[in-house]
Amino acid sequence: MKNEAPTPPVDNKALIFGCRLDGHGGADFLPFTQLQADWPKKSGLLWAHLNLKNPKTAEWVENDSGIHAILTETLLAERTRPSVQLEDGGILLSLKGVSYEKGADPEDMVSLRAWITKTRIVSLRAERSMSVEDLRLKLVENKGIENSGDFLVGLLDRIVIRMHDVIEDLEEELDTLEENNLGGANPNSRTRLATLRQQTVGLRKHLHPQRDVMASLPKLNIPWLSETQQLELVAITEKQTRYVEALDYIRERSMILQEQLNGFASESLVKKMYFLAIITFIFDPLTLIVGLWGTNVGGIPGGDSRGGFWALLGVLVGVATLILYLLRKRRWF
């Protein structure tokens, strides 16, 4: 039935969903068997979204999808980096998107690959892609993509939009760390800042080359991409560029905060060492006096006097008072 995405049978888990677009924002969702049967035919625009973790996916992509063998290697590769390749009127995209899996960190991004032509779309992922899910739900509502150009623009737009919340969270975390350390180092700040810097570096590692990929798309001679869609790609690229610049700014701010924390730590260490030096300066003369009076030889002054201990104690207090007076006069503390 049109616009209803059926749950694939257990033995067809390689296909997450498949559909035939009607060109008006809707789609007929197809089981794998029908999609396989219609794929070689001239039956409009078909979209297959596949699970990379299922062995049947590789079998179908290599043998039945009609995609060139060189391109299938990239589509099925275990690890990819953002890239684009134009071949035979179609484009091969490798992209990174935010992971919404439970316990995932911002830098743990979802790898998404897609082969797009005027009449066929093959997208593959290992982890759940919310950007693709957004496009699927729009098709169910009859408000979705109408052609391959719409798919390309819509997919990139959703990937970039979902970056916003992640980067905003990083900025808020950095703001909090800066506020907490205005008066001195917070004990938990180093660990939190180290985590934030790691996440920023991880995101930037993927988003920087992905920005270059997006920027190159309007310049490619893609026959099924309209002029309006090319302009939309330029706008998406500019948005992606702003996010990369935001990550650069976060990185610079975090480096400055790291220097401040290091300064606080050094200052605290210097103060402790200075305090220990003063204590040593006071007690070294006292230790010398006590050591001399404690030697086990004859002739110790006051050794036979009942008030000798109190006399020695008075000498020690006097010496300590004199030392403290001299240190204070010289403004050492």
C-alpha positions in Angstrom: 0.0 0.0 0.0 1.3 3.4 -0.9 3.2 5.5 1.7 3.3 2.7 4.2 6.8 1.4 5.0 6.4 -2.3 5.8 8.7 -4.1 8.1 11.0 -6.3 6.0 10.9 -10.1 6.5 13.5 -11.5 8.8 15.5 -13.0 5.9 15.6 -9.6 4.2 17.3 -7.5 6.9 19.9 -6.4 4.3 17.2 -3.9 3.1 16.3 -1.3 5.7 13.7 0.1 3.3 13.2 0.4 -0.4 10.8 2.6 -2.4 9.7 3.9 -5.7 9.4 7.7 -5.7 6.2 9.1 -7.3 7.8 12.5 -8.2 5.3 14.4 -6.1 6.8 14.0 -2.6 5.5 10.5 -1.9 6.7 7.0 -2.5 5.6 3.3 -2.7 7.6 1.3 -0.2 8.6 -2.1 -1.6 9.8 -5.4 -0.2 13.2 -6.6 -1.2 11.9 -9.2 -3.6 10.0 -6.6 -5.6 12.8 -4.1 -5.4 15.2 -6.7 -6.8 12.7 -7.5 -9.7 12.1 -3.8 -10.6 15.8 -2.7 -10.3 16.9 -3.6 -13.8 13.7 -2.1 -15.4 13.0 1.4 -16.4 10.5 1.9 -13.6 11.1 5.5 -12.3 13.3 6.5 -9.5 14.1 3.6 -7.0 15.8 4.1 -3.7 17.3 1.2 -1.7 18.6 1.9 1.8 20.8 -1.0 2.9 22.4 -2.4 6.0 26.2 -2.8 5.7 26.3 -5.3 8.6 24.3 -7.8 6.7 26.3 -10.1 4.3 23.4 -10.0 1.7 24.0 -6.3 1.2 27.5 -6.9 -0.3 26.2 -9.8 -2.4 23.4 -7.6 -3.9 25.5 -4.5 -4.4 28.3 -6.5 -6.2 26.1 -8.7 -8.3 22.7 -7.2 -8.8 22.8 -3.4 -8.3 24.5 -2.6 -11.7 27.1 -0.4 -10.0 30.7 -0.7 -11.4 33.0 -3.0 -9.4 35.4 -0.2 -8.6 32.7 1.9 -7.0 31.3 -1.0 -5.0 34.6 -1.4 -3.3 34.2 2.1 -1.9 30.6 1.6 -1.0 31.3 -1.6 0.9 34.6 -0.5 2.5 34.9 -1.0 6.2 36.3 2.5 6.8 35.8 5.6 4.6 36.5 9.3 4.8 34.3 12.1 3.3 34.8 12.0 -0.5 32.9 12.4 -3.8 33.4 10.8 -7.2 31.6 11.5 -10.4 31.2 8.5 -12.7 28.9 7.7 -15.7 26.4 10.5 -14.8 26.2 9.4 -11.2 28.0 10.4 -8.0 29.5 8.3 -5.3 29.4 10.0 -1.9 31.0 9.1 1.4 29.7 11.2 4.3 29.8 11.4 8.1 26.8 12.2 10.3 26.0 12.6 14.0 25.5 9.3 15.8 22.4 9.1 17.9 23.2 5.7 19.3 22.9 5.4 23.1 26.3 6.2 24.8 27.9 7.6 21.6 30.2 10.5 21.8 30.0 13.5 19.4 33.1 12.4 17.6 31.7 8.9 17.0 30.1 9.7 13.7 28.0 7.5 11.5 29.4 6.6 8.1 26.9 7.0 5.2 27.7 6.0 1.6 25.4 6.7 -1.4 25.4 6.0 -5.2 23.1 8.5 -6.9 22.0 8.6 -10.5 18.9 10.1 -12.2 16.9 6.9 -11.7 18.6 4.9 -9.0 19.7 5.7 -5.4 21.7 3.2 -3.2 22.5 4.3 0.3 24.3 2.2 2.9 25.0 2.6 6.6 26.3 0.4 9.5 24.7 2.5 12.3 21.3 4.2 12.2 21.3 7.4 10.3 18.7 10.0 11.5 19.3 12.1 8.4 18.1 9.3 6.2 15.3 8.6 8.6 14.2 12.2 8.2 13.9 11.8 4.5 12.0 8.6 4.8 9.4 10.1 7.1 8.9 13.0 4.8 8.1 10.5 2.0 5.5 8.8 4.2 3.9 12.2 4.8 3.9 12.9 1.0 6.1 15.9 1.7 9.4 14.4 0.7 12.0 14.4 -2.1 10.8 14.3 -5.7 14.0 13.4 -7.6 17.7 12.6 -7.2 18.7 16.2 -6.9 16.2 16.6 -4.0 17.7 13.5 -2.4 21.3 14.9 -2.6 20.3 18.4 -1.3 18.0 17.0 1.4 20.5 14.5 2.7 23.3 17.0 3.0 21.0 19.6 4.5 19.8 17.1 7.2 23.4 16.0 8.0 24.5 19.7 8.4 21.4 20.7 10.5 22.0 17.8 12.9 25.5 19.2 13.5 24.1 22.3 15.1 23.0 20.8 18.4 26.3 19.0 18.9 28.4 22.1 18.3 26.1 24.2 20.5 26.5 21.7 23.3 30.3 22.0 23.0 30.1 25.8 23.1 27.8 25.7 26.2 30.2 23.2 28.0 33.1 25.5 27.2 31.2 28.6 28.5 30.5 26.7 31.7 34.2 25.7 32.2 35.3 29.3 31.6 32.9 30.6 34.2 33.8 28.0 36.7 37.5 28.9 36.4 37.3 32.7 36.5 38.6 32.7 40.1 40.9 29.7 39.9 41.2 26.2 38.8 38.2 23.9 39.4 39.3 20.3 40.4 37.2 18.7 37.7 38.0 21.2 34.9 41.0 19.4 33.5 39.1 16.1 32.9 36.1 17.9 31.4 38.3 20.1 29.2 40.3 17.2 28.0 37.1 15.4 26.9 35.8 18.5 25.2 39.1 19.0 23.3 39.0 15.4 22.2 35.4 15.7 20.9 36.3 18.9 19.1 39.3 17.4 17.3 37.3 14.3 16.4 34.5 16.3 14.9 36.8 18.6 13.0 38.7 15.7 11.5 35.5 14.6 9.7 33.8 18.0 9.1 36.8 19.8 7.5 37.2 17.3 4.5 33.4 17.0 4.3 33.1 20.8 3.8 35.5 20.5 0.9 33.4 17.6 -0.5 30.2 19.7 -0.3 31.9 22.8 -1.8 33.0 20.7 -4.9 29.5 19.4 -5.7 28.1 22.6 -7.3 31.2 22.7 -9.5 30.7 19.2 -10.9 28.8 18.6 -14.1 26.0 16.6 -12.6 23.3 16.4 -15.4 20.3 15.7 -13.2 21.1 18.6 -10.8 19.0 21.8 -11.4 20.4 25.3 -11.1 18.2 25.9 -8.0 19.6 22.7 -6.4 23.1 23.9 -7.1 22.4 27.1 -5.3 21.0 25.2 -2.4 24.2 23.1 -2.2 26.2 26.4 -2.0 24.0 27.5 0.9 24.5 24.2 2.7 28.3 24.4 2.1 28.3 27.9 3.7 26.5 26.6 6.7 28.9 23.7 7.0 31.8 26.2 6.8 30.4 28.2 9.7 30.3 25.0 11.8 33.9 24.2 10.9 34.9 27.7 11.9 32.9 27.3 15.1 34.9 24.2 15.9 38.1 26.1 15.2 37.0 28.8 17.6 36.1 26.3 20.3 39.6 24.7 19.8 41.3 28.1 20.2 39.2 29.0 23.3 39.9 25.6 24.8 43.7 26.0 24.3 43.5 29.4 26.1 41.6 27.8 28.9 44.1 25.0 29.1 46.9 27.5 29.4 45.0 29.3 32.2 44.5 26.0 34.1 48.2 25.2 33.7 49.0 28.7 35.0 46.7 28.1 38.0 48.3 24.8 38.7 51.8 26.3 38.5 50.9 29.2 40.7 49.4 26.8 43.3 52.6 24.7 43.2 54.8 27.8 43.6 52.7 28.9 46.7 53.0 25.5 48.3 56.8 25.3 47.6 57.2 28.9 49.0 55.3 27.9 52.1 57.5 24.8 52.6 60.6 27.0 52.1 59.5 29.4 54.8 58.7 26.5 57.2 62.2 25.1 56.5 63.8 28.5 56.9 62.2 28.8 60.4 62.9 25.2 61.7 66.4 24.7 60.3 68.1 27.0 62.9 65.8 25.5 65.7 66.8 22.0 64.6 70.5 23.0 64.7 70.1 24.3 68.3 68.2 21.3 69.5 70.7 19.0 67.8 73.6 20.7 69.6 71.9 20.5 73.0 71.1 16.9 72.4 74.6 15.6 71.7 75.7 13.0 74.2 78.9 14.8 75.4 79.9 16.6 78.5 79.8 20.4 79.0 76.3 20.9 77.6 75.1 24.3 79.1 72.3 23.8 81.6 72.8 20.1 81.6 72.8 19.9 85.4 70.3 22.7 85.9 66.6 21.9 86.8 65.5 24.9 84.7 67.7 24.0 81.7 64.8 22.7 79.6 62.8 25.9 80.1 65.8 28.0 79.3 66.3 26.1 76.0 62.7 26.4 75.2 62.9 30.1 75.7 65.9 30.3 73.4 64.0 28.4 70.7 60.9 30.7 71.0 63.1 33.7 70.8 65.0 32.6 67.8 61.7 31.6 66.0 60.2 35.0 66.8 63.3 36.8 65.5 63.2 34.8 62.2 59.5 35.5 61.7 60.1 39.2 62.4 62.9 39.4 59.8 60.8 37.5 57.2 57.9 39.8 57.8 60.1 42.9 57.6 61.4 41.8 54.3 57.8 41.1 53.1 58.5 37.4 52.3 55.0 36.5 53.5 
